[in-house]
Amino acid sequence: MAMVERQKSAVQPLWIERIPAGWWALALFLLTMPAWANDFILFQVMGWTFILGMIALSLMFLAGYGGMVSLIQMSVAAMAGYMVAIFGSSGAELSMGLPWWLYIPIAIIMAAIFGTMVGALAVRTEGIYTIMITLAIAAAFFYFSRQNYTIFNGYSGFNLVVPPPLFGVDWRQPVPFFYLTLGCAVICYAAVIYVSRAPFGLALQGVRDNPRRMAALGYNVTAHRIAAYTFASVIAAIGGILLVWQNAQIAPGTAGIPAVIDILVIAVVGGITRPIGPFIGALIYVLLRTFSPDVLLAFGLSGERFKLLIGLGFLVVVFFSPDGVLGLWERWKTRRDRRRDPLTGESK
């Protein structure tokens, strides 16, 4: 019997055994979705969900592991989108037309530098002051991009910004774009999980909980916080590049104040303490944003009031669970476990 168990463990890696069955079911569901879902669901709903989820994931990393609520993440994503349009190809004459293997790294690096510079200012404050500084910089970026025609092409922005046709595939088609955004979302999610368990991530969580003690132990608190902004900016930049490819354009409104607040709402509604939370919040937001106008019109109301539904949903979730939808789920599981008979395992 022991020989059989050793053979099974040799064939099946330990990391596979640690993955819950629910994750395998979710992976199978997502991988087979193009077989039964239409193009609108793949491209608009799921693609947008993965993109907003990645941008909100960068905020979750800062807030959940670093204790820093930043409102600059959508601006960082827009910076990456602008860099793709400027250094790549578009319908505007300002674009340089560089090859993809050059302008994509440039876009990510420029966005990361922008996020790091903002972080270097923001980490020297705490609480509401951090929120106000990042919000002020986000507003400044919006107005600067709208008024600057030399670099950002002003109010018009850039159009016809599409992904490069790598391997002979049109990545803006629904199925390829779905798998592209899914793959990037999985990579960003895995990167956050890995970093959170690495020495840097553990030190960052220590800085979040007790910065004075971590400083006394010899850790550079400010450097860890700035590095967290850099890492989060890379994730937001990837989401920003995918966002400009999905819309085939980039304009100042992409980084407007409403979009900045939406990222915060997505992260909080999903759950700001777990990396899967932003994707849950993004799915809820996209579904409300996409289908709530039709529901409102069916009741004779203006479709423009969809923001009211999103705001009410945000208030309800935060009121009943500060940890978002994931918190509600955990509370339901706890109550269910308490009602079970400890001997039979059945509900009382």
N, C-alpha and C positions, 0 to 999 in steps of 0.2 A: 504493500500500500504506500509506504514511504517512497519507494522507487517511482511509482506512478506520479505522486505529487511533485517529486523533483523533476521528472520529465515534463510535466505540464508547466512548471515555473521556468524551465529552460526554453520551452517553445514560446510561451507567452510572456512578454516583458512586463515588469512590475508597473510601469507607467500606464499600460493598458488596463491593468486590473484596478487602478485607482480612479479611472474615469467612470463616473456614474452612468447608468444605462440611459438616463434622460438625455445626456449629452450626445450619445450615439444616435438616439432617436432624432434629436434636433439636427445633427449633421446629415442624417439620411433624408430628412424632410427638406432641408435646404438644397442639398445636392440634386435631388430629384424634382425640385420645383419647376424647372423649365419644361418638364414632361407634361405638366397639367395646368400650369398657370399661363395666363395670356401675357402679351407683351407689355401691356400697361402695368400690370402688377409687378413684372420683373424689372422694368426700367424705371418707372416713376415711383412706385410704392417701395419696393425692396431696395432698389438702388439708392434712392434718397434716404431711406432708413439707415443703410450702412454708412453713408457719407456723414449724415448728421450725427450718427452714433459715434463715429471716429472723432469728430470735432468735440462732441460732448465728453468723450472718453478722456481727451486731453485735460479738460476741466476737472473731471472726476479724479484724475491722477494728482493734480495739484491740491484739490480740496480734500479728497479722501485720505491720501497718504502724506500730504504735506501741510494740511490745514490752511491752505491759501486759496481763497475764492477769487478767481481771476475772470474778468469780463473782457479780456483781450483776445480770447481764443478764436473767435470768428474773424477778427481783424487779421490775425496771423494766417488763418486759412485763406482769406481774401488776398493777402500779400503774396502767398504762393500762387494763387490763381492769376494775379496780375503779372507775376514774373514769367509764368508759362506763356501768357499772351504776348508779353513784351519781347522775350528772348526767342520764343517759338514763332509760329505762323498764325495769322489771323486775317480778318478782312480789313484791318487798318494798316496804313503805311508806316506806322511807328514800329511795327514788329520787325525783328532782326532776322527771323527765319533760320535760327541755328538748328542743328540736328537734335533729335529727342534725347540722345544719350548725354547731351551737354546741357540743354535747358532744363531738364527735370531735376538733376542734382543742383543746378544753380538756384532754381526756385525753392527747393527745400532748404538749402543753406541760407539763402537770403531771408526766408521766413523765420528760420531758427535764430538768425542773428537779431532780427527784429524782436522776436519774443524774448530773447535773452537780455536785450537792452531794456525792454520794459520790465522784465523780472528784476534786473539789477536796481531799478528804482523802486519797484513795488515791495521787495522783500525787506526794505528798511522801515516798513510800516506794518501795522497789524489791523485786523478787523475791518471796520467800516472804511478806514482810510485806504486800505489796499483796494477795496471795491471801488472807491471813488477815483483813485489814481488810474486804475485800469479802465474804468468807464470813461474818464476824461480823455485818455489816450485813444481809446476806440472811437470816440466822437471826433477827435482831431483828425484821425486817419480818414474817417468818412468824409469830412468836409475838405480835407486836403486832396483826396483822390477825385472829388467832384469838381474842384476848382482848378486843378492842375491839368493843363492840356499838353504840356511838353512831354511828360512821362506817362501819365495815366489816361490821357485822351479825354479828360474831363467827364462831363455828364454822360456822354455817349459810351464810354468804355470801349471794349473790344468785342467783336462778334466773330463768328466762324472759327472759334477756337475748338478744335476737335482732337481726339487722341491720335497718335501716329499709327499707321497701319502695320503693326508689327506682325511678322510671320504670315503676312497675307490676310490678316483678320481685321474686319472693320469693328473696332472695339466699342463703337457707339451703338451698335445694334443691340437689341434688348438682351439676348442670351449672353453674348460675350461680355457686355457691360455688367450684367448681373454677376457673372463669375469673377470678373475683375474686381468689383467692389466687395464681393464676398471674400475673396482671397486677401485683399488689403485689410479688411476688417478683422479677419482671423489673425493675420500677422500682427496687427497693432494690439489686439487683445492679448495674444500670447506674449508680446513684448512687455506689456504692462504687468502681466502676471509674473514673468521672469524677473523683471527689475524690482518688483515689490518684494520678492523673496531673496534677492541678491543683497550683498552687504550694503550697497548704496541705498536700496529701498528700505532696508531695515533701519539704517541710520537716519533716513529721512523721516520715518515714522517716529523714531526717538526724538528727533528735532520737533516734530509736531506735538508730541506729548509733553516734553520737558526740555525746552531749548537750553535753559541754564545748566542743567545737569549734563547735557551732551557737550556743551562748551567746556564745562569743567573736566570732562573726560578727554578733551583734546580735539574734538570734532569742530570743523569750521562750519558753523551754522549758516552763515550767509552764503558760502560757496555751495553747500548742499541745496539750499533753496533756489539759487540761481541755476544750478545744473538741472533741477527739476523743471524749471521753466523751459530750458533748452530741450529736454527730452519731450515735454508736452508739446512744444512748438513743432517738433518734427512730426508728431502724430497729427496735429491740426493741419500742418502743411500738406500731408498726404490727402487728408480729407478735402482740403481746398482745391487741390489739383483735380481730383475726381469730380468735385462740384462744378468747376468751370468746364470740364469735358461733358458733363451731363447736360448743362444748360447751353453749351456751345457759345457762351459769352460770359463776360465779367463786367460789372458796372459798379459804381459806388454803392448802390442799394444793396449789393451783396453783403457789405459790411456795415449796413445801417444799424441804428440803435435797436429797432425792432428785432433784427436778426441776432444781434448780440444778446438781447434778453431771452430770445427763444432758446439759445444754447443753454443758458442757465436753467430755464424751465425744464428742458429735456433732461438735463442731468439730475435735477432735484426730483422730478416726478418718477424717473426710473429708479433712482437710488444712488446716492452719491458716495456710498461706502464700498461698493462692489463694482468691478469692471463691467459686468454684464448689464448693470443698471442703465447706463446711457443708451444702450441699444434698445432696451425695453421702452425707455422714455421716448426715444426717437420713433419707434414703431407707433406708439400711441399718438404722438404729435402728428406724424405723417397721415395716419388714418383720419384723425380729426380734421387736419388741414385739407385733405383731399375730398372727404365725403360729407363733412358737416355742412358746407354750403348747399348741397342738394337736399339734405334733410331740412334745413331751415326754409328753403324755397318751398318744400312740400307742405309746410305749415303756414305758408303765406308770409314768411319773414324774409328780410334781406339777407342774401348770402354773404354779405360783407361782415356779418356779425359772428363769423366763425371764431374770431378772437375772443369773443365773450365766452363761448363754450370752452375754449382752451383755458382761459383764465379761471372759470368756475371749477373746471376739473383740477387745475393746479391747486386752488384753495382747498378743495375737498381732500385731495391726497395729502397735502401738507398738514391739514388739520387733524386727520385721523392717523397719519403716520409720518413723522419727520424724516424717516428713511425711505420715503417713496413707496412705490408699488412693491418692491422687494420686502420692505418692512411689513406691509400688510400680509404678504404671503408667509413670512416667518411667524407672524402673530397667529395666523390661521393654523399653521402646522403645529405650533405650540399648544394651542387650545385643543386641537384634534388629539395630540399625544396624551394630554392630560385626561381626556375623556375615555381613553382606552383602558380596558381591564389589564392590569400588569400580568395576570396569569394566563389569560386566553388571548390577549392582543386584540380583542374585539371592542367595538365602541360600546360605551355604557348607555 
